[in-house]
Amino acid sequence: MPTKKHRITITLEPEAYLAVVRYASATSASLSRAVASLLQQQAPYMSAVADALELAKRDPQAALASLERISNQVQQTAQEMAASLKSQADAD
């Protein structure tokens, strides 16, 4: 059965490659599954940034406000992730 997923070829800098290798090892995933997982997790943010960049071409002032909202969302998500990790570490 053919897949509806898309395949791409990427070239990584050594730092990025090592980070993917470490992530894959830590999650017991293959390299391709690790990269796909990371991209899937970041897809909403990449989409929001793409929206902001497209808006910047049309209306630079509105784009600044949009990027500020995105920045705040990313910061909030990072804080939530840190709190979750701290809770997990405290439980161990």
Secondary structure, DSSP 4 states (H G I P E B T S, - for coil): ----S--------HHHHHHHHHHHHHHT--HHHHHHHHHHHHHHHHHHHHHHHHHHHH-HHHHHHHHHHHHHHHHHHHHHHHHHHHHHHHH-
